[in-house]
Amino acid sequence: MIGGGITGAGVLREAARRGLRAALIEQRDFAWGTSSRSSKMVHGGLRYLMVAHLKLTRDSVRERERLLREIPGLVDQLGFLFSTYRGKRPGRWSMNVLLTAYDLLAGRWNHRYYPAHEYTLLVPGIRPTGLKGGAQYGDAVTDDSRLVFRVIREAQQYGALALNYVTADNLITKKERVCGVAVRDAVSGESAEIFARVVVNATGAWADRLRKQVSGGTDIRPLRGSHLIFPYWRIPIAQAIGLMHPLDGRPVFLLPWEGATVVGCTDLDHDQDLDVEARITRQEVDYLLKMVDYQFPSLGIKCGDILSTYSGIRPVIGRGALDPSKEKRDHSIWVEKGLISVSGGKLTTFRLIALDVLRHVTRFIPELTVKDRGGTVFHMISSREFPTGSLDSSLRQRLAGHYGEEAREVVKFARQGELERVPGTDTLWAELRWAARAEAVVHLEDLLLRRTRLGMLLPEGGVSILDYVRSVCQEGLGWKDDRWHREVYAYRSLWRECYGVPGTNEKF
Ligand SMILES: Cc1cc2nc3c(=O)[nH]c(=O)nc-3n(C[C@H](O)[C@H](O)[C@H](O)COP(=O)(O)OP(=O)(O)OC[C@H]3O[C@@H](n4cnc5c(N)ncnc54)[C@H](O)[C@@H]3O)c2cc1C
């Protein structure tokens, strides 16, 4: 498997569960690509239903239900509200039709409509002018990079190998068929060749690069989606809120996540170099701020309220639509000279995408059987199964969902006071210690941006906790002082350029 996002991780796990000897390589960190930069929703996607993508919506809501059952604490229920305004679409009746179809596809009745006077109690501060009311429905939210990591850890428990910071440079072919890859380790600089019966190219937005080596294929249209993160107290919402952007009528949202509020997202052609980490532009910041100000005029939200920003590249399969938002979002698979490439799709449907890839793998490994038997797919662990000390039930569930069977270890290795939350977030101090000790952290950014999300949830990238982080890194990773200083310098530069607000982050 080439690519350590949710797609590669999903295929790795499904392959290893079926007894295949499977290995995954990722050029940067696990989930470094789009899979740590999504909108964090595990959902059917009402917008897909609006444009009649029935199959994608049905598959997604069914997977949502499965994930909610199997990994609570990592994939959790979240109420969504959609405000309706006089003279604006969608109105009450079209929302009702849409949500009825949505619930029918999921097999669960989970929506209702509130008139304006009740709706404003659910969302204090919402723009009152022209408000007719709003619809409420149920979806789910996750920590996307932790989801990738959980899937990779399970694959490893089935015997798979997963390496970060290893790049696939060139495909190796024999008799016109791909039989391996020449790889390079970014840390040691060493090169090697890996041979396999099947090579899967799960490199998302980068997929055409490897495809070009065998077929010249260029189907990916990279679209950038950017988000803002605010401290929860500045936009205190208990449920997600969807609305149509007042400027262009695109669906946009505000979402409570990990003790903060996420606002997103844009959808623009991304014509920059894919090797340069994606970042938000000033125009995108202004576009999203305009939406917040429209929906919550009384909050007086300003640019200076933003905690952090992030951008992801959607690997959409270009079918020539003028408007990027009109391109279809389902996945595609190409089999070219034995190379199986997969791109597109959603975080939510990663398991179904993985099964689809494996069905193509059976052409080359006929003894493999790929049946979706409908049983449990995650190793489920009850939050009652590990010692908890002072942890409340929601934190126990968080640990069980995020770490599966390793939740016990996270608790076991916690020092005094580390089973407390890092102030202003839901993350425990113990999670930092565990990640540094056991979760393949190579750089400081891996720890603060993907194993935990503290770099996005704390002011100025988490500068206030760096002394503590230094102690866990020096102990868990053996970093000497000069390595620590280099890591901090690199992290601060990256944060300024890719996670801050353009033009305003000189202080960090
Ligand atoms: C803005 C935005 C919001 C989204 N919101 C949602 C949402 O709310 N819910 C949802 O379900 N889906 C959402 N999605 C879609 C979802 O995030 C993506 O479909 C999914 O993350 C893609 O995963 P992937 O593994 O295919 O790609 P990626 O996560 O990008 O992984 C590909 C990996 O391949 C690596 N790679 C590339 N070239 C090489 C090489 N030569 N050697 C080794 N490694 C290589 C890259 O470094 C990268 O990490 C969103 C997408 C975007 C952009």
The ligand as an SDF file (V2000), in Angstrom:
LIG
                    3D

 53 58  0  0  0  0  0  0  0  0999 V2000
  -11.7790   20.0940    2.9790 C   0  0  0  0  0  0  0  0  0  0  0  0
  -12.2110   18.6530    3.0380 C   0  0  0  0  0  0  0  0  0  0  0  0
  -13.2230   18.2740    3.9020 C   0  0  0  0  0  0  0  0  0  0  0  0
  -13.6220   16.9440    3.9660 C   0  0  0  0  0  0  0  0  0  0  0  0
  -14.5690   16.5970    4.8740 N   0  0  0  0  0  0  0  0  0  0  0  0
  -14.9570   15.3080    4.9800 C   0  0  0  0  0  0  0  0  0  0  0  0
  -15.8760   14.9470    5.9910 C   0  0  0  0  0  0  0  0  0  0  0  0
  -16.2990   15.7680    6.8020 O   0  0  0  0  0  0  0  0  0  0  0  0
  -16.2560   13.6580    6.0460 N   0  0  0  0  0  0  0  0  0  0  0  0
  -15.7820   12.7170    5.1760 C   0  0  0  0  0  0  0  0  0  0  0  0
  -16.2050   11.5710    5.2720 O   0  0  0  0  0  0  0  0  0  0  0  0
  -14.8740   13.0390    4.2210 N   0  0  0  0  0  0  0  0  0  0  0  0
  -14.4420   14.3110    4.1150 C   0  0  0  0  0  0  0  0  0  0  0  0
  -13.5080   14.6720    3.1870 N   0  0  0  0  0  0  0  0  0  0  0  0
  -12.9600   13.6360    2.2970 C   0  0  0  0  0  0  0  0  0  0  0  0
  -11.8620   12.8460    2.9890 C   0  0  0  0  0  0  0  0  0  0  0  0
  -11.1090   13.6450    3.8640 O   0  0  0  0  0  0  0  0  0  0  0  0
  -10.9350   12.2420    1.9370 C   0  0  0  0  0  0  0  0  0  0  0  0
  -11.6960   11.5420    0.9880 O   0  0  0  0  0  0  0  0  0  0  0  0
   -9.9410   11.2700    2.5380 C   0  0  0  0  0  0  0  0  0  0  0  0
   -9.2630   11.8230    3.6370 O   0  0  0  0  0  0  0  0  0  0  0  0
   -8.9360   10.8430    1.4780 C   0  0  0  0  0  0  0  0  0  0  0  0
   -8.0640    9.9300    2.0550 O   0  0  0  0  0  0  0  0  0  0  0  0
   -6.9040    9.2790    1.2110 P   0  0  0  0  0  0  0  0  0  0  0  0
   -6.2440    8.2920    2.0820 O   0  0  0  0  0  0  0  0  0  0  0  0
   -7.4420    8.7940   -0.0790 O   0  0  0  0  0  0  0  0  0  0  0  0
   -5.9320   10.4980    0.8700 O   0  0  0  0  0  0  0  0  0  0  0  0
   -4.8650   11.1910    1.8420 P   0  0  0  0  0  0  0  0  0  0  0  0
   -5.3470   11.3130    3.2230 O   0  0  0  0  0  0  0  0  0  0  0  0
   -4.4330   12.4510    1.1770 O   0  0  0  0  0  0  0  0  0  0  0  0
   -3.6630   10.1600    1.8690 O   0  0  0  0  0  0  0  0  0  0  0  0
   -2.8090    9.9900    0.7680 C   0  0  0  0  0  0  0  0  0  0  0  0
   -1.3970    9.8990    1.3450 C   0  0  0  0  0  0  0  0  0  0  0  0
   -0.5110    9.4440    0.3460 O   0  0  0  0  0  0  0  0  0  0  0  0
    0.7520    9.9900    0.6480 C   0  0  0  0  0  0  0  0  0  0  0  0
    1.6060    9.8900   -0.5270 N   0  0  0  0  0  0  0  0  0  0  0  0
    1.4980   10.5910   -1.6760 C   0  0  0  0  0  0  0  0  0  0  0  0
    2.4650   10.2090   -2.5480 N   0  0  0  0  0  0  0  0  0  0  0  0
    3.1940    9.2560   -1.9160 C   0  0  0  0  0  0  0  0  0  0  0  0
    4.3250    8.4910   -2.2980 C   0  0  0  0  0  0  0  0  0  0  0  0
    4.8870    8.6230   -3.5160 N   0  0  0  0  0  0  0  0  0  0  0  0
    4.8410    7.6080   -1.4150 N   0  0  0  0  0  0  0  0  0  0  0  0
    4.2740    7.4470   -0.1820 C   0  0  0  0  0  0  0  0  0  0  0  0
    3.1910    8.1660    0.2190 N   0  0  0  0  0  0  0  0  0  0  0  0
    2.6590    9.0450   -0.6400 C   0  0  0  0  0  0  0  0  0  0  0  0
    0.4170   11.4140    1.0560 C   0  0  0  0  0  0  0  0  0  0  0  0
    1.4630   11.9840    1.8280 O   0  0  0  0  0  0  0  0  0  0  0  0
   -0.8740   11.2450    1.8200 C   0  0  0  0  0  0  0  0  0  0  0  0
   -0.6720   11.2110    3.2230 O   0  0  0  0  0  0  0  0  0  0  0  0
  -13.0440   15.9810    3.1140 C   0  0  0  0  0  0  0  0  0  0  0  0
  -12.0210   16.3610    2.2460 C   0  0  0  0  0  0  0  0  0  0  0  0
  -11.5910   17.6880    2.2210 C   0  0  0  0  0  0  0  0  0  0  0  0
  -10.4780   18.1080    1.3370 C   0  0  0  0  0  0  0  0  0  0  0  0
  1  2  1  0
  2  3  1  0
  2 52  2  0
  3  4  2  0
  4  5  1  0
  4 50  1  0
  5  6  2  0
  6  7  1  0
  6 13  1  0
  7  8  2  0
  7  9  1  0
  9 10  1  0
 10 11  2  0
 10 12  1  0
 12 13  2  0
 13 14  1  0
 14 15  1  0
 14 50  1  0
 15 16  1  0
 16 17  1  0
 16 18  1  0
 18 19  1  0
 18 20  1  0
 20 21  1  0
 20 22  1  0
 22 23  1  0
 23 24  1  0
 24 25  2  0
 24 26  1  0
 24 27  1  0
 27 28  1  0
 28 29  2  0
 28 30  1  0
 28 31  1  0
 31 32  1  0
 32 33  1  0
 33 34  1  0
 33 48  1  0
 34 35  1  0
 35 36  1  0
 35 46  1  0
 36 37  1  0
 36 45  1  0
 37 38  2  0
 38 39  1  0
 39 40  1  0
 39 45  2  0
 40 41  1  0
 40 42  2  0
 42 43  1  0
 43 44  2  0
 44 45  1  0
 46 47  1  0
 46 48  1  0
 48 49  1  0
 50 51  2  0
 51 52  1  0
 52 53  1  0
M  END
$$$$
